[in-house]
């Protein structure tokens, strides 16, 4: 346990508290940005269906999208 505390002291940011909120929480002074979002295309360019925000894409369409 002492070894874990020593390693934690080497980090240059304060930890964040546990949360059940539907949001990303980062330490003070930091920012977060999504790098892979639901609906991002993962198939062949030009053959990817448009992402429907109502979550109504078919199974076949979703197979070509992230999420």
mmCIF file of the N, C-alpha and C atoms, coordinates in Angstrom:
data_MODEL
# 
_entry.id   MODEL 
# 
loop_
_atom_site.group_PDB 
_atom_site.id 
_atom_site.type_symbol 
_atom_site.label_atom_id 
_atom_site.label_alt_id 
_atom_site.label_comp_id 
_atom_site.label_asym_id 
_atom_site.label_entity_id 
_atom_site.label_seq_id 
_atom_site.pdbx_PDB_ins_code 
_atom_site.Cartn_x 
_atom_site.Cartn_y 
_atom_site.Cartn_z 
_atom_site.occupancy 
_atom_site.B_iso_or_equiv 
_atom_site.pdbx_formal_charge 
_atom_site.auth_seq_id 
_atom_site.auth_comp_id 
_atom_site.auth_asym_id 
_atom_site.auth_atom_id 
_atom_site.pdbx_PDB_model_num 
ATOM 1   N N  . UNK A 1 1  ? 0.829   -1.192 0.000   1.00 0.00 ? 1  UNK A N  1 
ATOM 2   C CA . UNK A 1 1  ? 0.000   0.000  0.000   1.00 0.00 ? 1  UNK A CA 1 
ATOM 3   C C  . UNK A 1 1  ? 0.873   1.255  0.000   1.00 0.00 ? 1  UNK A C  1 
ATOM 4   N N  . UNK A 1 2  ? 1.944   1.244  0.746   1.00 0.00 ? 2  UNK A N  1 
ATOM 5   C CA . UNK A 1 2  ? 2.853   2.395  0.802   1.00 0.00 ? 2  UNK A CA 1 
ATOM 6   C C  . UNK A 1 2  ? 3.455   2.665  -0.573  1.00 0.00 ? 2  UNK A C  1 
ATOM 7   N N  . UNK A 1 3  ? 3.790   1.626  -1.276  1.00 0.00 ? 3  UNK A N  1 
ATOM 8   C CA . UNK A 1 3  ? 4.366   1.775  -2.616  1.00 0.00 ? 3  UNK A CA 1 
ATOM 9   C C  . UNK A 1 3  ? 3.363   2.465  -3.555  1.00 0.00 ? 3  UNK A C  1 
ATOM 10  N N  . UNK A 1 4  ? 2.105   2.107  -3.430  1.00 0.00 ? 4  UNK A N  1 
ATOM 11  C CA . UNK A 1 4  ? 1.060   2.720  -4.252  1.00 0.00 ? 4  UNK A CA 1 
ATOM 12  C C  . UNK A 1 4  ? 0.948   4.216  -3.943  1.00 0.00 ? 4  UNK A C  1 
ATOM 13  N N  . UNK A 1 5  ? 1.033   4.581  -2.666  1.00 0.00 ? 5  UNK A N  1 
ATOM 14  C CA . UNK A 1 5  ? 0.970   5.995  -2.285  1.00 0.00 ? 5  UNK A CA 1 
ATOM 15  C C  . UNK A 1 5  ? 2.156   6.765  -2.848  1.00 0.00 ? 5  UNK A C  1 
ATOM 16  N N  . UNK A 1 6  ? 3.317   6.153  -2.828  1.00 0.00 ? 6  UNK A N  1 
ATOM 17  C CA . UNK A 1 6  ? 4.507   6.818  -3.358  1.00 0.00 ? 6  UNK A CA 1 
ATOM 18  C C  . UNK A 1 6  ? 4.362   7.063  -4.858  1.00 0.00 ? 6  UNK A C  1 
ATOM 19  N N  . UNK A 1 7  ? 3.830   6.091  -5.581  1.00 0.00 ? 7  UNK A N  1 
ATOM 20  C CA . UNK A 1 7  ? 3.619   6.265  -7.023  1.00 0.00 ? 7  UNK A CA 1 
ATOM 21  C C  . UNK A 1 7  ? 2.582   7.350  -7.289  1.00 0.00 ? 7  UNK A C  1 
ATOM 22  N N  . UNK A 1 8  ? 1.540   7.388  -6.477  1.00 0.00 ? 8  UNK A N  1 
ATOM 23  C CA . UNK A 1 8  ? 0.484   8.383  -6.660  1.00 0.00 ? 8  UNK A CA 1 
ATOM 24  C C  . UNK A 1 8  ? 1.026   9.795  -6.469  1.00 0.00 ? 8  UNK A C  1 
ATOM 25  N N  . UNK A 1 9  ? 2.005   9.976  -5.607  1.00 0.00 ? 9  UNK A N  1 
ATOM 26  C CA . UNK A 1 9  ? 2.583   11.298 -5.375  1.00 0.00 ? 9  UNK A CA 1 
ATOM 27  C C  . UNK A 1 9  ? 3.329   11.802 -6.600  1.00 0.00 ? 9  UNK A C  1 
ATOM 28  N N  . UNK A 1 10 ? 3.740   10.926 -7.484  1.00 0.00 ? 10 UNK A N  1 
ATOM 29  C CA . UNK A 1 10 ? 4.488   11.312 -8.675  1.00 0.00 ? 10 UNK A CA 1 
ATOM 30  C C  . UNK A 1 10 ? 3.586   11.880 -9.767  1.00 0.00 ? 10 UNK A C  1 
ATOM 31  N N  . UNK A 1 11 ? 2.290   11.665 -9.659  1.00 0.00 ? 11 UNK A N  1 
ATOM 32  C CA . UNK A 1 11 ? 1.369   12.188 -10.662 1.00 0.00 ? 11 UNK A CA 1 
ATOM 33  C C  . UNK A 1 11 ? 1.268   13.702 -10.507 1.00 0.00 ? 11 UNK A C  1 
ATOM 34  N N  . UNK A 1 12 ? 1.158   14.400 -11.618 1.00 0.00 ? 12 UNK A N  1 
ATOM 35  C CA . UNK A 1 12 ? 1.128   15.854 -11.580 1.00 0.00 ? 12 UNK A CA 1 
ATOM 36  C C  . UNK A 1 12 ? -0.278  16.426 -11.688 1.00 0.00 ? 12 UNK A C  1 
ATOM 37  N N  . UNK A 1 13 ? -1.271  15.696 -11.239 1.00 0.00 ? 13 UNK A N  1 
ATOM 38  C CA . UNK A 1 13 ? -2.633  16.208 -11.233 1.00 0.00 ? 13 UNK A CA 1 
ATOM 39  C C  . UNK A 1 13 ? -3.365  15.618 -10.037 1.00 0.00 ? 13 UNK A C  1 
ATOM 40  N N  . UNK A 1 14 ? -4.443  16.282 -9.656  1.00 0.00 ? 14 UNK A N  1 
ATOM 41  C CA . UNK A 1 14 ? -5.263  15.796 -8.545  1.00 0.00 ? 14 UNK A CA 1 
ATOM 42  C C  . UNK A 1 14 ? -6.288  14.802 -9.081  1.00 0.00 ? 14 UNK A C  1 
ATOM 43  N N  . UNK A 1 15 ? -6.582  13.808 -8.308  1.00 0.00 ? 15 UNK A N  1 
ATOM 44  C CA . UNK A 1 15 ? -7.558  12.809 -8.743  1.00 0.00 ? 15 UNK A CA 1 
ATOM 45  C C  . UNK A 1 15 ? -8.956  13.423 -8.778  1.00 0.00 ? 15 UNK A C  1 
ATOM 46  N N  . UNK A 1 16 ? -9.840  12.783 -9.510  1.00 0.00 ? 16 UNK A N  1 
ATOM 47  C CA . UNK A 1 16 ? -11.233 13.217 -9.563  1.00 0.00 ? 16 UNK A CA 1 
ATOM 48  C C  . UNK A 1 16 ? -12.059 12.253 -8.729  1.00 0.00 ? 16 UNK A C  1 
ATOM 49  N N  . UNK A 1 17 ? -13.173 12.732 -8.249  1.00 0.00 ? 17 UNK A N  1 
ATOM 50  C CA . UNK A 1 17 ? -14.024 11.891 -7.412  1.00 0.00 ? 17 UNK A CA 1 
ATOM 51  C C  . UNK A 1 17 ? -14.879 10.971 -8.274  1.00 0.00 ? 17 UNK A C  1 
ATOM 52  N N  . UNK A 1 18 ? -15.326 9.887  -7.689  1.00 0.00 ? 18 UNK A N  1 
ATOM 53  C CA . UNK A 1 18 ? -16.216 8.943  -8.358  1.00 0.00 ? 18 UNK A CA 1 
ATOM 54  C C  . UNK A 1 18 ? -17.519 9.652  -8.707  1.00 0.00 ? 18 UNK A C  1 
ATOM 55  N N  . UNK A 1 19 ? -18.073 9.337  -9.843  1.00 0.00 ? 19 UNK A N  1 
ATOM 56  C CA . UNK A 1 19 ? -19.316 9.966  -10.269 1.00 0.00 ? 19 UNK A CA 1 
ATOM 57  C C  . UNK A 1 19 ? -20.142 8.997  -11.099 1.00 0.00 ? 19 UNK A C  1 
ATOM 58  N N  . UNK A 1 20 ? -21.445 9.121  -11.004 1.00 0.00 ? 20 UNK A N  1 
ATOM 59  C CA . UNK A 1 20 ? -22.351 8.346  -11.854 1.00 0.00 ? 20 UNK A CA 1 
ATOM 60  C C  . UNK A 1 20 ? -23.001 9.249  -12.903 1.00 0.00 ? 20 UNK A C  1 
ATOM 61  N N  . UNK A 1 21 ? -22.523 10.492 -13.015 1.00 0.00 ? 21 UNK A N  1 
ATOM 62  C CA . UNK A 1 21 ? -23.063 11.424 -14.004 1.00 0.00 ? 21 UNK A CA 1 
ATOM 63  C C  . UNK A 1 21 ? -22.663 10.990 -15.411 1.00 0.00 ? 21 UNK A C  1 
ATOM 64  N N  . UNK A 1 22 ? -23.497 11.312 -16.361 1.00 0.00 ? 22 UNK A N  1 
ATOM 65  C CA . UNK A 1 22 ? -23.234 10.962 -17.755 1.00 0.00 ? 22 UNK A CA 1 
ATOM 66  C C  . UNK A 1 22 ? -22.391 12.060 -18.398 1.00 0.00 ? 22 UNK A C  1 
ATOM 67  N N  . UNK A 1 23 ? -21.146 12.159 -17.936 1.00 0.00 ? 23 UNK A N  1 
ATOM 68  C CA . UNK A 1 23 ? -20.224 13.161 -18.463 1.00 0.00 ? 23 UNK A CA 1 
ATOM 69  C C  . UNK A 1 23 ? -18.801 12.742 -18.140 1.00 0.00 ? 23 UNK A C  1 
ATOM 70  N N  . UNK A 1 24 ? -17.869 13.314 -18.861 1.00 0.00 ? 24 UNK A N  1 
ATOM 71  C CA . UNK A 1 24 ? -16.457 13.047 -18.606 1.00 0.00 ? 24 UNK A CA 1 
ATOM 72  C C  . UNK A 1 24 ? -15.974 14.049 -17.572 1.00 0.00 ? 24 UNK A C  1 
ATOM 73  N N  . UNK A 1 25 ? -15.290 13.575 -16.559 1.00 0.00 ? 25 UNK A N  1 
ATOM 74  C CA . UNK A 1 25 ? -14.749 14.451 -15.521 1.00 0.00 ? 25 UNK A CA 1 
ATOM 75  C C  . UNK A 1 25 ? -13.234 14.341 -15.561 1.00 0.00 ? 25 UNK A C  1 
ATOM 76  N N  . UNK A 1 26 ? -12.574 15.478 -15.662 1.00 0.00 ? 26 UNK A N  1 
ATOM 77  C CA . UNK A 1 26 ? -11.114 15.506 -15.725 1.00 0.00 ? 26 UNK A CA 1 
ATOM 78  C C  . UNK A 1 26 ? -10.579 16.399 -14.615 1.00 0.00 ? 26 UNK A C  1 
ATOM 79  N N  . UNK A 1 27 ? -9.315  16.223 -14.226 1.00 0.00 ? 27 UNK A N  1 
ATOM 80  C CA . UNK A 1 27 ? -8.736  17.073 -13.187 1.00 0.00 ? 27 UNK A CA 1 
ATOM 81  C C  . UNK A 1 27 ? -8.724  18.543 -13.599 1.00 0.00 ? 27 UNK A C  1 
ATOM 82  N N  . UNK A 1 28 ? -8.715  19.413 -12.619 1.00 0.00 ? 28 UNK A N  1 
ATOM 83  C CA . UNK A 1 28 ? -8.669  20.857 -12.848 1.00 0.00 ? 28 UNK A CA 1 
ATOM 84  C C  . UNK A 1 28 ? -7.476  21.200 -13.740 1.00 0.00 ? 28 UNK A C  1 
ATOM 85  N N  . UNK A 1 29 ? -7.719  22.034 -14.739 1.00 0.00 ? 29 UNK A N  1 
ATOM 86  C CA . UNK A 1 29 ? -6.659  22.435 -15.652 1.00 0.00 ? 29 UNK A CA 1 
ATOM 87  C C  . UNK A 1 29 ? -6.518  21.539 -16.872 1.00 0.00 ? 29 UNK A C  1 
ATOM 88  N N  . UNK A 1 30 ? -7.300  20.462 -16.941 1.00 0.00 ? 30 UNK A N  1 
ATOM 89  C CA . UNK A 1 30 ? -7.250  19.533 -18.071 1.00 0.00 ? 30 UNK A CA 1 
ATOM 90  C C  . UNK A 1 30 ? -8.541  19.633 -18.877 1.00 0.00 ? 30 UNK A C  1 
ATOM 91  N N  . UNK A 1 31 ? -8.501  19.179 -20.105 1.00 0.00 ? 31 UNK A N  1 
ATOM 92  C CA . UNK A 1 31 ? -9.693  19.119 -20.943 1.00 0.00 ? 31 UNK A CA 1 
ATOM 93  C C  . UNK A 1 31 ? -9.803  17.723 -21.538 1.00 0.00 ? 31 UNK A C  1 
ATOM 94  N N  . UNK A 1 32 ? -10.987 17.377 -21.978 1.00 0.00 ? 32 UNK A N  1 
ATOM 95  C CA . UNK A 1 32 ? -11.207 16.073 -22.608 1.00 0.00 ? 32 UNK A CA 1 
ATOM 96  C C  . UNK A 1 32 ? -11.893 16.299 -23.946 1.00 0.00 ? 32 UNK A C  1 
ATOM 97  N N  . UNK A 1 33 ? -11.600 15.426 -24.890 1.00 0.00 ? 33 UNK A N  1 
ATOM 98  C CA . UNK A 1 33 ? -12.197 15.520 -26.219 1.00 0.00 ? 33 UNK A CA 1 
ATOM 99  C C  . UNK A 1 33 ? -12.424 14.100 -26.724 1.00 0.00 ? 33 UNK A C  1 
ATOM 100 N N  . UNK A 1 34 ? -13.604 13.859 -27.264 1.00 0.00 ? 34 UNK A N  1 
ATOM 101 C CA . UNK A 1 34 ? -13.906 12.528 -27.808 1.00 0.00 ? 34 UNK A CA 1 
ATOM 102 C C  . UNK A 1 34 ? -13.059 12.283 -29.046 1.00 0.00 ? 34 UNK A C  1 
ATOM 103 N N  . UNK A 1 35 ? -12.445 11.118 -29.127 1.00 0.00 ? 35 UNK A N  1 
ATOM 104 C CA . UNK A 1 35 ? -11.656 10.791 -30.316 1.00 0.00 ? 35 UNK A CA 1 
ATOM 105 C C  . UNK A 1 35 ? -12.342 9.738  -31.176 1.00 0.00 ? 35 UNK A C  1 
ATOM 106 N N  . UNK A 1 36 ? -13.411 9.159  -30.670 1.00 0.00 ? 36 UNK A N  1 
ATOM 107 C CA . UNK A 1 36 ? -14.153 8.136  -31.404 1.00 0.00 ? 36 UNK A CA 1 
ATOM 108 C C  . UNK A 1 36 ? -15.574 8.170  -30.878 1.00 0.00 ? 36 UNK A C  1 
ATOM 109 N N  . UNK A 1 37 ? -16.498 8.699  -31.653 1.00 0.00 ? 37 UNK A N  1 
ATOM 110 C CA . UNK A 1 37 ? -17.856 8.902  -31.182 1.00 0.00 ? 37 UNK A CA 1 
ATOM 111 C C  . UNK A 1 37 ? -18.818 7.875  -31.771 1.00 0.00 ? 37 UNK A C  1 
ATOM 112 N N  . UNK A 1 38 ? -19.938 7.721  -31.095 1.00 0.00 ? 38 UNK A N  1 
ATOM 113 C CA . UNK A 1 38 ? -20.995 6.848  -31.585 1.00 0.00 ? 38 UNK A CA 1 
ATOM 114 C C  . UNK A 1 38 ? -21.430 7.361  -32.950 1.00 0.00 ? 38 UNK A C  1 
ATOM 115 N N  . UNK A 1 39 ? -21.471 6.497  -33.935 1.00 0.00 ? 39 UNK A N  1 
ATOM 116 C CA . UNK A 1 39 ? -21.874 6.871  -35.278 1.00 0.00 ? 39 UNK A CA 1 
ATOM 117 C C  . UNK A 1 39 ? -20.722 7.222  -36.196 1.00 0.00 ? 39 UNK A C  1 
ATOM 118 N N  . UNK A 1 40 ? -19.494 7.323  -35.655 1.00 0.00 ? 40 UNK A N  1 
ATOM 119 C CA . UNK A 1 40 ? -18.345 7.586  -36.525 1.00 0.00 ? 40 UNK A CA 1 
ATOM 120 C C  . UNK A 1 40 ? -18.225 6.459  -37.547 1.00 0.00 ? 40 UNK A C  1 
ATOM 121 N N  . UNK A 1 41 ? -17.916 6.778  -38.788 1.00 0.00 ? 41 UNK A N  1 
ATOM 122 C CA . UNK A 1 41 ? -17.791 5.751  -39.819 1.00 0.00 ? 41 UNK A CA 1 
ATOM 123 C C  . UNK A 1 41 ? -16.592 4.841  -39.598 1.00 0.00 ? 41 UNK A C  1 
ATOM 124 N N  . UNK A 1 42 ? -16.782 3.553  -39.850 1.00 0.00 ? 42 UNK A N  1 
ATOM 125 C CA . UNK A 1 42 ? -15.685 2.587  -39.722 1.00 0.00 ? 42 UNK A CA 1 
ATOM 126 C C  . UNK A 1 42 ? -15.565 1.706  -40.967 1.00 0.00 ? 42 UNK A C  1 
ATOM 127 N N  . UNK A 1 43 ? -16.348 2.005  -41.970 1.00 0.00 ? 43 UNK A N  1 
ATOM 128 C CA . UNK A 1 43 ? -16.346 1.196  -43.187 1.00 0.00 ? 43 UNK A CA 1 
ATOM 129 C C  . UNK A 1 43 ? -15.583 1.854  -44.318 1.00 0.00 ? 43 UNK A C  1 
ATOM 130 N N  . UNK A 1 44 ? -15.913 1.467  -45.521 1.00 0.00 ? 44 UNK A N  1 
ATOM 131 C CA . UNK A 1 44 ? -15.262 1.981  -46.726 1.00 0.00 ? 44 UNK A CA 1 
ATOM 132 C C  . UNK A 1 44 ? -15.804 3.378  -47.024 1.00 0.00 ? 44 UNK A C  1 
ATOM 133 N N  . UNK A 1 45 ? -14.930 4.382  -47.164 1.00 0.00 ? 45 UNK A N  1 
ATOM 134 C CA . UNK A 1 45 ? -15.394 5.741  -47.468 1.00 0.00 ? 45 UNK A CA 1 
ATOM 135 C C  . UNK A 1 45 ? -16.296 5.754  -48.702 1.00 0.00 ? 45 UNK A C  1 
ATOM 136 N N  . UNK A 1 46 ? -17.364 6.519  -48.626 1.00 0.00 ? 46 UNK A N  1 
ATOM 137 C CA . UNK A 1 46 ? -18.308 6.606  -49.738 1.00 0.00 ? 46 UNK A CA 1 
ATOM 138 C C  . UNK A 1 46 ? -19.431 5.597  -49.652 1.00 0.00 ? 46 UNK A C  1 
ATOM 139 N N  . UNK A 1 47 ? -19.292 4.585  -48.805 1.00 0.00 ? 47 UNK A N  1 
ATOM 140 C CA . UNK A 1 47 ? -20.324 3.555  -48.678 1.00 0.00 ? 47 UNK A CA 1 
ATOM 141 C C  . UNK A 1 47 ? -20.892 3.501  -47.264 1.00 0.00 ? 47 UNK A C  1 
ATOM 142 N N  . UNK A 1 48 ? -20.710 4.585  -46.526 1.00 0.00 ? 48 UNK A N  1 
ATOM 143 C CA . UNK A 1 48 ? -21.123 4.600  -45.130 1.00 0.00 ? 48 UNK A CA 1 
ATOM 144 C C  . UNK A 1 48 ? -22.452 5.333  -44.986 1.00 0.00 ? 48 UNK A C  1 
ATOM 145 N N  . UNK A 1 49 ? -23.443 4.701  -44.348 1.00 0.00 ? 49 UNK A N  1 
ATOM 146 C CA . UNK A 1 49 ? -24.739 5.350  -44.166 1.00 0.00 ? 49 UNK A CA 1 
ATOM 147 C C  . UNK A 1 49 ? -24.631 6.530  -43.200 1.00 0.00 ? 49 UNK A C  1 
ATOM 148 N N  . UNK A 1 50 ? -25.515 7.487  -43.369 1.00 0.00 ? 50 UNK A N  1 
ATOM 149 C CA . UNK A 1 50 ? -25.561 8.641  -42.482 1.00 0.00 ? 50 UNK A CA 1 
ATOM 150 C C  . UNK A 1 50 ? -26.015 8.188  -41.097 1.00 0.00 ? 50 UNK A C  1 
ATOM 151 N N  . UNK A 1 51 ? -25.370 8.707  -40.061 1.00 0.00 ? 51 UNK A N  1 
ATOM 152 C CA . UNK A 1 51 ? -25.761 8.390  -38.688 1.00 0.00 ? 51 UNK A CA 1 
ATOM 153 C C  . UNK A 1 51 ? -27.072 9.090  -38.365 1.00 0.00 ? 51 UNK A C  1 
ATOM 154 N N  . UNK A 1 52 ? -28.014 8.353  -37.814 1.00 0.00 ? 52 UNK A N  1 
ATOM 155 C CA . UNK A 1 52 ? -29.321 8.913  -37.454 1.00 0.00 ? 52 UNK A CA 1 
ATOM 156 C C  . UNK A 1 52 ? -29.347 9.142  -35.943 1.00 0.00 ? 52 UNK A C  1 
ATOM 157 N N  . UNK A 1 53 ? -29.467 10.415 -35.550 1.00 0.00 ? 53 UNK A N  1 
ATOM 158 C CA . UNK A 1 53 ? -29.415 10.745 -34.121 1.00 0.00 ? 53 UNK A CA 1 
ATOM 159 C C  . UNK A 1 53 ? -30.576 10.154 -33.330 1.00 0.00 ? 53 UNK A C  1 
ATOM 160 N N  . UNK A 1 54 ? -31.626 9.720  -33.993 1.00 0.00 ? 54 UNK A N  1 
ATOM 161 C CA . UNK A 1 54 ? -32.753 9.080  -33.308 1.00 0.00 ? 54 UNK A CA 1 
ATOM 162 C C  . UNK A 1 54 ? -32.455 7.610  -33.010 1.00 0.00 ? 54 UNK A C  1 
ATOM 163 N N  . UNK A 1 55 ? -31.214 7.184  -33.279 1.00 0.00 ? 55 UNK A N  1 
ATOM 164 C CA . UNK A 1 55 ? -30.791 5.794  -33.049 1.00 0.00 ? 55 UNK A CA 1 
ATOM 165 C C  . UNK A 1 55 ? -31.622 4.816  -33.867 1.00 0.00 ? 55 UNK A C  1 
ATOM 166 N N  . UNK A 1 56 ? -31.980 5.217  -35.082 1.00 0.00 ? 56 UNK A N  1 
ATOM 167 C CA . UNK A 1 56 ? -32.842 4.371  -35.909 1.00 0.00 ? 56 UNK A CA 1 
ATOM 168 C C  . UNK A 1 56 ? -32.119 3.721  -37.084 1.00 0.00 ? 56 UNK A C  1 
ATOM 169 N N  . UNK A 1 57 ? -30.776 3.745  -37.069 1.00 0.00 ? 57 UNK A N  1 
ATOM 170 C CA . UNK A 1 57 ? -30.046 3.031  -38.120 1.00 0.00 ? 57 UNK A CA 1 
ATOM 171 C C  . UNK A 1 57 ? -30.333 1.537  -38.007 1.00 0.00 ? 57 UNK A C  1 
ATOM 172 N N  . UNK A 1 58 ? -30.344 0.853  -39.136 1.00 0.00 ? 58 UNK A N  1 
ATOM 173 C CA . UNK A 1 58 ? -30.563 -0.592 -39.132 1.00 0.00 ? 58 UNK A CA 1 
ATOM 174 C C  . UNK A 1 58 ? -29.314 -1.300 -38.610 1.00 0.00 ? 58 UNK A C  1 
ATOM 175 N N  . UNK A 1 59 ? -29.446 -2.573 -38.342 1.00 0.00 ? 59 UNK A N  1 
ATOM 176 C CA . UNK A 1 59 ? -28.306 -3.368 -37.892 1.00 0.00 ? 59 UNK A CA 1 
ATOM 177 C C  . UNK A 1 59 ? -27.190 -3.338 -38.922 1.00 0.00 ? 59 UNK A C  1 
ATOM 178 N N  . UNK A 1 60 ? -27.558 -3.457 -40.181 1.00 0.00 ? 60 UNK A N  1 
ATOM 179 C CA . UNK A 1 60 ? -26.562 -3.441 -41.252 1.00 0.00 ? 60 UNK A CA 1 
ATOM 180 C C  . UNK A 1 60 ? -25.841 -2.089 -41.313 1.00 0.00 ? 60 UNK A C  1 
ATOM 181 N N  . UNK A 1 61 ? -26.587 -1.001 -41.128 1.00 0.00 ? 61 UNK A N  1 
ATOM 182 C CA . UNK A 1 61 ? -25.972 0.330  -41.131 1.00 0.00 ? 61 UNK A CA 1 
ATOM 183 C C  . UNK A 1 61 ? -25.048 0.500  -39.926 1.00 0.00 ? 61 UNK A C  1 
ATOM 184 N N  . UNK A 1 62 ? -25.489 0.035  -38.764 1.00 0.00 ? 62 UNK A N  1 
ATOM 185 C CA . UNK A 1 62 ? -24.686 0.178  -37.551 1.00 0.00 ? 62 UNK A CA 1 
ATOM 186 C C  . UNK A 1 62 ? -23.405 -0.635 -37.614 1.00 0.00 ? 62 UNK A C  1 
ATOM 187 N N  . UNK A 1 63 ? -23.396 -1.687 -38.404 1.00 0.00 ? 63 UNK A N  1 
ATOM 188 C CA . UNK A 1 63 ? -22.180 -2.489 -38.550 1.00 0.00 ? 63 UNK A CA 1 
ATOM 189 C C  . UNK A 1 63 ? -21.064 -1.684 -39.211 1.00 0.00 ? 63 UNK A C  1 
ATOM 190 N N  . UNK A 1 64 ? -21.428 -0.590 -39.864 1.00 0.00 ? 64 UNK A N  1 
ATOM 191 C CA . UNK A 1 64 ? -20.447 0.270  -40.529 1.00 0.00 ? 64 UNK A CA 1 
ATOM 192 C C  . UNK A 1 64 ? -20.184 1.554  -39.740 1.00 0.00 ? 64 UNK A C  1 
ATOM 193 N N  . UNK A 1 65 ? -20.665 1.592  -38.490 1.00 0.00 ? 65 UNK A N  1 
ATOM 194 C CA . UNK A 1 65 ? -20.503 2.775  -37.646 1.00 0.00 ? 65 UNK A CA 1 
ATOM 195 C C  . UNK A 1 65 ? -19.970 2.369  -36.278 1.00 0.00 ? 65 UNK A C  1 
ATOM 196 N N  . UNK A 1 66 ? -19.333 3.308  -35.607 1.00 0.00 ? 66 UNK A N  1 
ATOM 197 C CA . UNK A 1 66 ? -18.859 3.058  -34.245 1.00 0.00 ? 66 UNK A CA 1 
ATOM 198 C C  . UNK A 1 66 ? -20.048 2.973  -33.303 1.00 0.00 ? 66 UNK A C  1 
ATOM 199 N N  . UNK A 1 67 ? -19.868 2.282  -32.199 1.00 0.00 ? 67 UNK A N  1 
ATOM 200 C CA . UNK A 1 67 ? -20.909 2.218  -31.187 1.00 0.00 ? 67 UNK A CA 1 
ATOM 201 C C  . UNK A 1 67 ? -21.587 0.931  -31.232 1.00 0.00 ? 67 UNK A C  1 
# 
